[in-house]
Amino acid sequence: MPDGDPPCSYGSDDLDELRQHSQRTGHVGIRDKDGLLEAARPTERKSVKGRAVAEVALGVLAATAAGVLAWKNQKLTAENDELAAENGGLKPMAGGLLAELAALVAENEFLKSASGAGTTLNSYRGG
């Protein structure tokens, strides 16, 4: 609106009344603040058609985003299932390797001990 338009003459000290007037007419009324009258210029009315178009566009955007996220989730779930199937035998293999490592550590500790070293030397001497 041009600056030459007169302010809305509706006045009230009740904020709810001013809000209702603004929603009904698109104007902002006058409010008595600290003994001074504040005058506001009329506001541009929101286009109902523009608001409806914006709501439809937001709905389409939200639906598209939800669809893309659902598709991506399905794809990642399938990939996860495939990797789990490929690597299913790794856990038992790792358990077996850990048991073998524990046996080797125990054998090494025995060989480092006095009785283990004596037994080993005696086996090489043939006695």
C-alpha positions, 0 to 999 in steps of 0.5 A, a space after each residue: 500500500 502507498 504511504 499516503 493511505 490513512 491508518 485504520 481508525 479502529 481502536 481498542 486496548 484489548 489485544 484479542 479484539 485487535 487481533 480479531 479485527 486484523 484477521 477479519 479485515 486485514 488491517 491493524 488497528 490503533 492501540 493506546 500505549 502509555 497514553 499515546 495512540 499508535 496508528 498502524 497502516 492497513 496490511 495487505 490481505 493474504 490471498 486465499 488462493 495463494 495460501 491454498 497453492 502454498 499448502 498444496 505445494 507443501 503437501 506435495 513436497 512432504 509426500 515426495 520427501 516421505 516417499 524418498 525416505 521410505 525408498 531409501 530405508 527399504 534399499 538400506 534394509 535390503 543391503 544390510 540383510 545382504 551383508 548380514 547373510 554374507 558375513 554370517 559365518 564370520 562370528 563362529 570363525 572369530 570364536 574359533 580363532 580366539 580359542 586357538 589364540 588362547 591355546 597358543 598363549 597358554 602353550 607359550 607361557 608354559 614353554 617360558 616357565 622353568 618346567 616347560 623349558 626343562 621339558 623342552 630341552 629334555 625332549 631335544 636331548 632324547 631323554 
